[in-house]
Amino acid sequence: MHKNRLTIAQQGFHKPDASYVIYWMQQSQRVHYNHALNYAIQQANELKLPLIVFFGLWTGYPDANRRHFQFMLEGLKEVKEILSHFHIPFVLKIGKPEQMILPYLLNAQTLIMDQGYLRHQKKMRQDVILSSPDHLMISIVDTDLIVPVHIASQKVEYGAYTIRPKLKRIYMDFRDFHKINQALYQRELYLKSDDDLENINQLLDQLPIDQSVKPVIQYKGGYIEASKHFYTFIEHKINHYLESNDPSTDYTSLMSMYLHFGQISSLELLDKLFLLLNQHQIDGASFDAYVEQLLIRRELAFNYVYYQEGYDKFESMTEPWAYMTMNEHVNDKREYLYTIQQIEHAQTHDPYFNAAMKEMYHTGYMHNYMRMYWAKKIIEWTPTYKEAYETIIYLNNKYFIDGRDPNSYTGVAWCFGKHDRAWTERSVFGKLRYMNAQGLERKFNINSYIDKVNEIISKEIN
């Protein structure tokens, strides 16, 4: 592991009667390509102590509902099974992680955490550091990004063109995972979980969570499912990736939801792509296009939420020029106005928007180009820009499996000018980028996209 993935949060000191090393798995919910887990195993071996993996299941996690919890728990069930082969116990406690983990720290020598990026994720970790016993050695490992967020840049980047050279210069140094180590000193610790994850539906029925959004049938959580999707992508789609902007095609990798929960590593995806490139199984243009999304655009999004304090507030999520142009057009007449209920239930005059909203509602996914179009239309059909922003964030976080994510917050902010440039001035949008139905019709066989969505819904009903 590259040394710059590691941050020492507390030095601690030797505790002679320490019982174990603990890895608090929260962001990176996987075994494969998990630097934090591997570092925890190394630390446990050096100290000749067993390792335990802890996960806190917070039923009040911001904007999370049954759809999100089911996808996450499907992955965690798999994590527990894989860890059992390493004889590493997996302890799941229901409650706020930063509170539920504290009793386990009294008998621990070392705590390893994975990196959090959103405001509440960073606060969780800081609260644990502040509440930990003095003897505890505490480390944070950034394992969900190819280049750690604090190494790529130390400030909010203006756009892809400013972070790209920084990442391109050093990212090869962070291809630093080889294999998972064996935990050498495991023994029975008699630690009890709040649930064994054998019956996820039964657990979800009992939890005090938002039950209003149903799980989807199209996508299941976990590393194995992510690997299947990526295998299909590299076998049949990667060399069509330059055409993946077309929502009527199916040339995307579907990795965003798995990356969101840390169920697969972006570094593993990058390593697989390099292997295929070296074997001449993918062309250079497709490789470059995918790496642009996986490395540049994704890590720009994490840079944004990590350093921009108000990344999720209308008043502080975009650039001064964007606020200026919105203020100049605040009183422009909207040709159509829809309530949030009409938008949510796909009751607009626009068949392409309605199809996108239905895809989101039923599958927890939407083609990325349609996400941009969908958000732009909400800006156009809502009385104020602030109300439009809050509507987009609300629906994004409610229905998308990969909602509540750095990519989501950044993508929405992009629709309001962040990481973009000023365009030709027009009504309502001012100098914000504009998208319309004619553009979809000109570029794509957009009616084929509508047919695809209707077919998905028909299968779900039947």
ROLOLUM-900570 format. One line per field, with one value per residue (C-alpha): residue in one letter; chain; x, y, z. Coordinates in nm, 3 decimals. Each point is the difference from the previous one (the first is absolute). Example, Ala and Ser with C-alpha at 12.3 -4.5 7.8 and 13.67 -1.06 7.14 Angstrom:
<rs>
res	c(A/S)
chain	c(A/A)
xx	c(1.230/0.137)
yy	c(-0.450/0.344)
zz	c(0.780/-0.066)
</rs>
This chain:
<rs>
res	c(M/H/K/N/R/L/T/I/A/Q/Q/G/F/H/K/P/D/A/S/Y/V/I/Y/W/M/Q/Q/S/Q/R/V/H/Y/N/H/A/L/N/Y/A/I/Q/Q/A/N/E/L/K/L/P/L/I/V/F/F/G/L/W/T/G/Y/P/D/A/N/R/R/H/F/Q/F/M/L/E/G/L/K/E/V/K/E/I/L/S/H/F/H/I/P/F/V/L/K/I/G/K/P/E/Q/M/I/L/P/Y/L/L/N/A/Q/T/L/I/M/D/Q/G/Y/L/R/H/Q/K/K/M/R/Q/D/V/I/L/S/S/P/D/H/L/M/I/S/I/V/D/T/D/L/I/V/P/V/H/I/A/S/Q/K/V/E/Y/G/A/Y/T/I/R/P/K/L/K/R/I/Y/M/D/F/R/D/F/H/K/I/N/Q/A/L/Y/Q/R/E/L/Y/L/K/S/D/D/D/L/E/N/I/N/Q/L/L/D/Q/L/P/I/D/Q/S/V/K/P/V/I/Q/Y/K/G/G/Y/I/E/A/S/K/H/F/Y/T/F/I/E/H/K/I/N/H/Y/L/E/S/N/D/P/S/T/D/Y/T/S/L/M/S/M/Y/L/H/F/G/Q/I/S/S/L/E/L/L/D/K/L/F/L/L/L/N/Q/H/Q/I/D/G/A/S/F/D/A/Y/V/E/Q/L/L/I/R/R/E/L/A/F/N/Y/V/Y/Y/Q/E/G/Y/D/K/F/E/S/M/T/E/P/W/A/Y/M/T/M/N/E/H/V/N/D/K/R/E/Y/L/Y/T/I/Q/Q/I/E/H/A/Q/T/H/D/P/Y/F/N/A/A/M/K/E/M/Y/H/T/G/Y/M/H/N/Y/M/R/M/Y/W/A/K/K/I/I/E/W/T/P/T/Y/K/E/A/Y/E/T/I/I/Y/L/N/N/K/Y/F/I/D/G/R/D/P/N/S/Y/T/G/V/A/W/C/F/G/K/H/D/R/A/W/T/E/R/S/V/F/G/K/L/R/Y/M/N/A/Q/G/L/E/R/K/F/N/I/N/S/Y/I/D/K/V/N/E/I/I/S/K/E/I/N)
chain	c(A/A/A/A/A/A/A/A/A/A/A/A/A/A/A/A/A/A/A/A/A/A/A/A/A/A/A/A/A/A/A/A/A/A/A/A/A/A/A/A/A/A/A/A/A/A/A/A/A/A/A/A/A/A/A/A/A/A/A/A/A/A/A/A/A/A/A/A/A/A/A/A/A/A/A/A/A/A/A/A/A/A/A/A/A/A/A/A/A/A/A/A/A/A/A/A/A/A/A/A/A/A/A/A/A/A/A/A/A/A/A/A/A/A/A/A/A/A/A/A/A/A/A/A/A/A/A/A/A/A/A/A/A/A/A/A/A/A/A/A/A/A/A/A/A/A/A/A/A/A/A/A/A/A/A/A/A/A/A/A/A/A/A/A/A/A/A/A/A/A/A/A/A/A/A/A/A/A/A/A/A/A/A/A/A/A/A/A/A/A/A/A/A/A/A/A/A/A/A/A/A/A/A/A/A/A/A/A/A/A/A/A/A/A/A/A/A/A/A/A/A/A/A/A/A/A/A/A/A/A/A/A/A/A/A/A/A/A/A/A/A/A/A/A/A/A/A/A/A/A/A/A/A/A/A/A/A/A/A/A/A/A/A/A/A/A/A/A/A/A/A/A/A/A/A/A/A/A/A/A/A/A/A/A/A/A/A/A/A/A/A/A/A/A/A/A/A/A/A/A/A/A/A/A/A/A/A/A/A/A/A/A/A/A/A/A/A/A/A/A/A/A/A/A/A/A/A/A/A/A/A/A/A/A/A/A/A/A/A/A/A/A/A/A/A/A/A/A/A/A/A/A/A/A/A/A/A/A/A/A/A/A/A/A/A/A/A/A/A/A/A/A/A/A/A/A/A/A/A/A/A/A/A/A/A/A/A/A/A/A/A/A/A/A/A/A/A/A/A/A/A/A/A/A/A/A/A/A/A/A/A/A/A/A/A/A/A/A/A/A/A/A/A/A/A/A/A/A/A/A/A/A/A/A/A/A/A/A/A/A/A/A/A/A/A/A/A/A/A/A/A/A/A/A/A/A/A/A/A/A/A/A)
xx	c(0.000/0.126/0.092/-0.210/-0.321/0.059/-0.077/0.093/-0.282/0.129/0.336/-0.118/0.227/0.044/-0.279/0.133/-0.342/-0.146/-0.220/-0.014/0.042/-0.323/-0.079/-0.305/-0.139/-0.246/0.082/0.182/-0.240/0.212/0.288/0.168/0.230/-0.065/0.319/-0.152/-0.085/0.337/0.182/-0.208/0.105/0.365/-0.030/-0.168/0.273/0.276/-0.165/-0.077/-0.366/-0.322/-0.192/-0.370/-0.198/-0.273/-0.290/-0.257/-0.347/-0.151/-0.374/-0.016/0.270/-0.083/-0.256/0.045/-0.302/-0.075/0.129/0.342/0.013/-0.085/0.268/0.255/-0.090/0.021/0.361/0.071/-0.137/0.257/0.276/-0.077/0.013/0.335/0.151/-0.103/0.235/0.281/-0.127/-0.064/-0.319/-0.241/-0.190/-0.310/-0.163/-0.322/0.031/0.220/0.341/0.194/-0.187/-0.031/0.371/0.118/-0.036/0.214/0.284/0.072/0.160/0.153/0.362/-0.052/-0.294/0.012/-0.269/-0.071/-0.023/-0.331/-0.063/-0.343/-0.051/-0.179/0.244/0.296/-0.177/-0.067/0.369/0.100/-0.248/0.155/0.351/-0.104/-0.176/0.268/0.216/0.349/0.181/-0.171/0.206/-0.228/0.065/-0.213/0.053/-0.134/-0.089/-0.305/0.196/0.287/0.188/-0.088/-0.213/0.247/0.291/-0.166/-0.062/-0.025/-0.271/-0.325/0.091/-0.162/-0.065/0.120/0.268/0.165/-0.001/0.080/0.374/0.040/-0.158/0.168/0.340/-0.024/-0.282/0.223/0.184/-0.325/-0.050/0.111/-0.215/0.135/-0.183/-0.184/0.217/-0.086/-0.095/0.240/-0.122/-0.376/-0.183/-0.354/-0.092/-0.370/-0.115/-0.370/-0.157/-0.349/-0.087/0.154/-0.125/-0.147/-0.344/0.039/-0.370/-0.092/0.259/-0.123/-0.361/0.099/0.223/-0.139/0.094/-0.180/-0.189/-0.162/0.237/0.003/0.321/0.060/0.002/0.246/0.308/0.136/0.274/0.343/0.343/-0.102/-0.286/0.227/0.259/-0.264/-0.113/0.357/0.086/-0.297/0.114/0.357/-0.113/-0.270/-0.006/0.337/0.094/-0.332/0.063/0.036/-0.366/-0.109/-0.142/-0.295/-0.278/-0.159/0.307/0.120/0.373/0.050/0.171/-0.262/0.282/-0.121/-0.233/0.267/0.268/-0.242/-0.015/0.367/-0.100/0.264/0.319/0.067/0.363/-0.100/-0.198/0.301/0.236/-0.235/-0.015/0.379/0.022/-0.243/0.179/0.334/-0.163/-0.143/-0.356/-0.119/0.087/0.188/-0.282/-0.250/0.256/0.072/-0.369/-0.078/0.303/-0.113/-0.323/0.148/0.299/-0.040/-0.373/-0.057/0.291/-0.101/-0.337/0.165/0.225/-0.314/-0.185/0.316/0.111/-0.315/-0.168/-0.348/-0.004/-0.364/-0.147/-0.143/0.166/0.352/0.019/0.106/0.201/-0.058/-0.065/-0.276/-0.174/0.030/-0.169/-0.275/-0.066/-0.033/-0.262/-0.185/-0.322/0.002/-0.330/-0.005/-0.202/-0.086/-0.017/-0.035/-0.035/0.245/-0.278/-0.055/0.373/0.041/-0.286/0.117/-0.304/0.157/-0.049/0.349/0.007/0.381/0.000/-0.286/0.191/0.310/-0.205/-0.160/0.337/0.120/-0.316/-0.009/0.368/0.198/0.211/-0.008/0.229/0.246/-0.091/-0.364/0.092/0.131/-0.306/-0.232/0.158/0.006/-0.372/-0.076/0.190/-0.211/-0.336/0.039/-0.086/0.342/0.353/0.024/-0.321/0.127/0.329/-0.173/-0.245/0.284/0.196/-0.311/-0.089/0.363/0.056/-0.337/0.004/0.353/0.192/0.310/-0.167/0.146/0.336/0.284/-0.076/-0.366/0.063/0.259/-0.222/-0.287/0.230/0.131/-0.355/0.022/0.339/0.256/0.295/-0.163/0.035/-0.235/-0.205/-0.203/-0.261/-0.362/-0.325/-0.026/0.348/0.193/0.356/-0.053/0.025/-0.334/-0.130/-0.317/-0.204/0.109/0.359/-0.094/-0.186/0.287/0.273/-0.170/-0.275/-0.172/-0.327/0.200/0.091/-0.369/-0.070/0.284/-0.137/-0.354/0.130/0.179/-0.317/-0.211/0.231/-0.014/-0.380/-0.025)
yy	c(0.000/0.347/0.183/0.302/-0.197/-0.004/0.276/-0.045/0.156/-0.098/-0.148/-0.187/-0.222/-0.370/-0.161/-0.329/-0.158/0.105/-0.273/0.086/0.243/0.141/0.112/0.224/-0.076/0.270/0.156/-0.295/-0.292/-0.270/-0.239/0.010/0.295/0.148/0.172/0.083/-0.364/-0.118/0.259/-0.110/-0.361/0.108/0.195/-0.291/-0.237/0.233/0.029/-0.375/0.077/-0.112/0.237/0.080/0.192/0.230/0.153/0.242/-0.017/0.345/-0.017/0.381/0.039/0.322/-0.061/-0.379/-0.227/-0.368/0.002/0.117/-0.218/-0.319/0.058/0.077/-0.299/-0.237/0.111/-0.021/-0.354/-0.095/0.185/-0.196/-0.330/0.081/0.119/-0.326/-0.183/0.215/-0.082/0.372/0.077/0.257/0.193/0.193/0.234/0.191/0.365/0.299/-0.146/0.266/-0.098/-0.375/-0.052/0.173/-0.301/-0.208/0.252/-0.048/-0.341/0.084/0.091/0.154/0.141/0.025/0.200/0.042/0.357/0.188/0.284/0.151/0.238/-0.245/-0.279/0.216/0.106/-0.364/-0.077/0.318/-0.075/-0.345/0.145/0.255/-0.266/-0.271/-0.108/0.153/-0.331/-0.072/0.026/0.140/-0.002/0.108/-0.164/0.146/-0.309/0.109/0.227/-0.079/0.311/0.095/0.313/0.196/-0.093/0.081/0.358/0.211/0.235/0.011/-0.050/0.224/-0.277/-0.320/0.193/0.114/-0.336/-0.215/0.080/-0.047/-0.347/-0.106/0.086/-0.231/-0.252/-0.285/0.020/-0.098/-0.328/-0.148/-0.299/-0.351/-0.253/-0.030/-0.123/-0.286/0.087/-0.216/0.034/-0.050/-0.157/-0.015/0.335/-0.067/0.333/0.013/0.174/0.148/-0.208/-0.289/0.136/-0.336/0.149/0.356/0.052/-0.101/0.239/0.287/-0.064/0.051/0.306/0.352/0.120/0.178/-0.286/0.215/-0.081/-0.363/-0.189/-0.062/-0.336/0.093/0.049/-0.188/0.118/-0.147/-0.053/-0.310/0.184/0.295/-0.235/-0.164/0.335/0.110/-0.329/0.045/0.355/-0.092/-0.304/0.169/0.378/0.161/0.054/0.181/0.228/0.308/-0.053/-0.036/0.355/-0.129/-0.095/-0.231/-0.228/-0.212/0.068/0.115/-0.208/0.052/0.040/0.320/-0.170/-0.252/0.266/0.206/-0.267/-0.089/-0.349/0.010/0.205/0.254/-0.114/-0.358/0.122/0.202/-0.296/-0.222/0.259/0.023/-0.378/-0.001/0.289/-0.180/-0.309/0.212/-0.094/0.361/0.295/0.299/0.251/-0.204/-0.054/0.373/0.090/-0.238/0.109/0.361/-0.089/-0.241/0.212/0.364/0.064/-0.221/0.142/0.354/-0.074/-0.122/0.306/0.217/-0.149/-0.036/0.360/0.200/0.050/0.073/-0.261/-0.093/0.348/0.208/0.318/-0.144/-0.283/0.181/0.291/0.377/0.044/-0.263/0.172/0.331/-0.130/-0.171/0.324/0.184/-0.249/-0.069/0.157/-0.159/-0.158/-0.382/-0.154/-0.299/-0.028/-0.334/-0.094/-0.239/-0.262/0.033/-0.028/-0.300/-0.185/0.080/0.215/0.254/0.079/-0.135/-0.375/-0.015/0.153/-0.228/-0.308/0.108/0.060/-0.343/-0.167/0.170/-0.085/-0.368/-0.096/0.238/0.083/0.247/0.034/0.280/0.213/-0.018/0.100/0.328/0.051/-0.093/0.256/0.274/-0.045/0.031/0.332/0.110/-0.105/0.117/0.352/0.071/-0.130/-0.083/-0.204/-0.176/-0.089/-0.134/-0.204/-0.156/-0.089/-0.140/-0.231/-0.090/-0.109/-0.174/-0.225/-0.050/-0.294/0.217/0.315/0.185/-0.030/0.239/-0.066/0.086/0.328/0.098/-0.098/0.210/0.295/-0.036/0.060/0.334/0.092/-0.168/-0.142/0.145/0.326/0.282/-0.063/0.221/0.190/-0.109/0.025/-0.174/-0.157/0.318/-0.116/-0.347/-0.286/-0.080/-0.339/-0.067/-0.281/0.093/-0.068/-0.350/-0.066/0.131/-0.199/-0.327/-0.244/0.129/-0.185/-0.320/0.117/0.044/-0.352/-0.138/0.161/-0.119/-0.354/0.009/0.117/-0.260/-0.279/0.132/0.006/-0.347)
zz	c(0.000/-0.089/0.320/-0.098/0.030/0.375/0.250/0.367/0.204/0.347/0.098/0.310/0.208/0.076/0.205/0.138/0.049/-0.338/-0.148/-0.370/-0.287/-0.144/-0.354/-0.017/-0.346/-0.104/-0.336/-0.162/0.031/-0.161/0.058/-0.343/-0.072/0.342/0.117/0.339/0.071/-0.120/0.213/0.300/-0.059/-0.020/0.324/0.177/-0.117/0.117/0.342/0.006/0.065/-0.165/-0.227/0.011/-0.263/0.131/-0.191/0.141/-0.156/0.053/-0.070/-0.008/-0.265/-0.194/-0.277/0.008/-0.053/-0.047/-0.358/0.116/0.311/-0.191/-0.263/0.271/0.217/-0.296/-0.032/0.372/0.017/-0.261/0.188/0.316/-0.190/-0.162/0.329/0.164/-0.240/0.144/0.353/0.055/0.198/-0.140/0.267/-0.106/0.250/-0.063/0.094/-0.071/-0.087/0.189/0.317/-0.046/-0.060/0.321/0.240/-0.238/0.011/0.371/-0.060/-0.338/-0.066/-0.343/-0.198/-0.379/-0.180/-0.369/-0.129/0.000/-0.244/0.062/0.293/0.230/-0.088/0.100/0.320/0.098/-0.015/0.180/0.279/0.048/0.009/0.264/0.211/-0.021/0.293/0.004/-0.050/-0.332/-0.316/-0.274/-0.376/-0.295/-0.341/-0.325/-0.202/-0.202/-0.236/-0.230/0.116/0.360/0.013/0.211/-0.226/-0.332/0.111/0.313/-0.126/-0.195/-0.365/-0.258/-0.251/-0.163/-0.190/0.326/0.182/-0.306/-0.021/0.375/-0.012/-0.325/0.144/0.302/-0.037/-0.119/0.333/0.172/-0.184/0.328/0.090/-0.046/0.214/0.331/0.286/0.232/0.358/0.203/0.357/-0.020/0.293/0.134/0.157/0.073/-0.142/-0.078/-0.301/0.004/-0.307/-0.192/-0.338/-0.097/-0.064/-0.126/-0.072/0.353/0.143/-0.218/0.101/0.363/-0.038/0.060/-0.350/-0.282/-0.166/-0.271/-0.288/-0.108/-0.079/-0.369/-0.171/-0.277/0.217/0.301/0.230/0.062/-0.150/-0.195/-0.171/-0.076/-0.150/-0.220/-0.137/-0.066/-0.167/-0.234/-0.067/-0.096/-0.201/-0.206/0.048/0.072/-0.364/-0.049/0.297/-0.219/-0.089/0.363/0.014/-0.203/0.246/-0.258/0.018/0.290/-0.006/0.359/0.269/0.277/0.254/0.167/0.248/0.103/0.030/0.211/0.272/-0.037/-0.116/-0.273/-0.025/-0.273/0.012/-0.077/-0.301/-0.117/0.038/-0.201/-0.276/-0.016/-0.026/-0.291/-0.168/0.026/-0.152/-0.285/0.093/0.019/-0.218/0.132/-0.057/0.200/0.275/0.022/0.003/0.285/0.204/-0.046/0.183/0.255/0.097/-0.106/0.027/0.303/0.198/-0.097/0.162/0.320/0.001/-0.022/0.298/0.210/-0.030/-0.086/0.335/-0.137/-0.276/0.075/0.055/-0.283/0.127/-0.007/-0.253/-0.318/-0.143/0.036/-0.374/0.020/0.290/-0.185/-0.313/0.202/0.187/-0.331/-0.123/0.324/-0.129/-0.347/-0.102/0.000/-0.284/0.220/0.379/0.180/0.364/0.159/0.007/-0.376/-0.063/0.232/-0.169/-0.354/-0.078/-0.237/-0.369/-0.082/-0.083/0.030/0.347/0.105/-0.120/0.195/0.315/-0.035/-0.045/0.319/0.193/-0.097/-0.032/0.221/-0.306/-0.287/-0.298/0.076/-0.303/0.101/0.356/-0.140/-0.219/0.289/0.234/-0.265/-0.062/0.372/-0.002/-0.295/0.150/0.361/0.125/0.159/-0.041/0.370/-0.012/-0.312/0.170/0.309/-0.213/-0.198/0.314/0.171/-0.290/-0.067/0.360/0.029/-0.306/-0.132/0.148/-0.042/0.133/0.301/-0.174/-0.094/-0.366/0.056/0.181/-0.260/-0.293/0.133/0.065/-0.358/-0.125/0.184/-0.150/0.228/-0.198/-0.315/-0.193/-0.094/-0.315/-0.232/0.199/-0.024/0.193/0.342/-0.022/-0.057/-0.070/0.147/-0.248/-0.163/-0.117/-0.198/-0.152/-0.352/0.101/0.116/-0.324/-0.211/0.175/0.093/-0.083/0.310/-0.057/0.035/0.351/0.083/-0.130/0.213/0.316/-0.072/-0.052/0.338/0.175/-0.178/0.118/0.355/0.000/-0.149)
</rs>
